[in-house]
Amino acid sequence: QVQLVESGGGLVQAGGSLRLSCAPSGRIWNINSMNWYRQCPGKQRELVATITSGGGTNVADSVKGRFTISRDNANTVNLQMNSLKPEDTAVYYCNARAVEGAYWGQGTQVTVSS
């Protein structure tokens, strides 16, 4: 079964940057959108950013102006995270929505120190 693999998480000081990447372990056909979610400690999982098959993007208000989602192709997605804040600390999950179903990564930890 195809699985998404995230990379790029780590520990960074407030104001710093990280770049997350997401790559499928196999080919996913008919992707409608790829997304980044995060789950902060003690909080519910929330949608952070979306990129559609047509290239349109959206980011959550909490990260607007700081995070940018992009793709190399339909099977690769990145999240550029700038001006990181301690409240950005979370496990970040890659998600793909395809005609045949949804795919999730295992998550990558992002920790922002103050």
N, C-alpha and C positions, 0 to 999 in steps of 0.2 A: 504494500500500500504506500502511496506517495505521502511523504512527510515534509513539512517545511522546517528548515534549519536556520536559526537565527545566530548571528555573531556580532561582535562589536561592543557588547556590554562591558561594564567595569566600574571602577571607582574614579570619580573626578571631583575636583573642587568646584564650588559655586562659581558661576561665570564661565566655566569651561565648556568644552564641546565633546561630543561623541557622535560616531556614525554607525548606525545599526544596519545590517544587511540581512536579507532573507532570500534563501534559494531553495527551491524544491529539490527533493532527492530524486525525483523523476518528473516526467513531463505531465503537466496538467493542461488539459484541453478546455477551451471555451471558458476562460476566466472572465468573470464579470467585473470583479474588483479585487484589489489587494489592500489590506488594512493593517494598521498597527493598533493594538490595544495595550493597555497597561493595568496592572492591579497594584495599587499602593497599599502599604500595610494597613490592615483594618478596614479597607475600603472595597467596594465592589469593582469588578472589572469595568473599564470605561474605554470607549473608542477615542483614539488619539488622532488618527489620520487615515484618509482614504484616497486611493487613486483608482479611477475607473478604467475600463478597457479603452475608452476613448481619450484618456490622458487627463481628464479633469481631476482636480484635487480639492480636498477639504481637510482642514485641521480644526481641532477643538479650540474653543476660545481661550482656554487656559494655556495653550502653547502657541497661539497665533503670533506670527512675527519671529518666533524662535525656532520652531521645528518646520522642516520641509520634507515632504515625501516625494520620491521620484522613482522611476523605473528605468532599467536598462533595456528590458524587453518585458513581455507579458509574464515571464517566469522569474524575474528578479526585481526586488523592490528594496529601496533604501530609505532610511529615516535619518536625516541630518539634524542633530540636536545641538543648538547653540544657546548660549547664555543660560546654562542649566541652573536650576534652583533646587534647594533641598527638597521641596515638595514634588519634584520630578522623580524622586526615588521610588522605584517600583520594579516589578518584573514586567518586561515588555514582551508581548506575544505578537507574532506575525500570523495573519489570517488571510486565506484566499477563498473567495466565493466563486464557485464555478457552477455551470449548468448541472453537473452531476452531484454536487454537494459542496460542503465546506471542509477546509483543511486548516490545521493549526500546528504551530510550532511548539516546542517544549518551553520556550521562554528564555530570556536572557536578563540577568540582573543588572540594573543601573542604580548606582548609589552616588548621590551627590552630597558631599560634605560641606559644612559651613565653616 
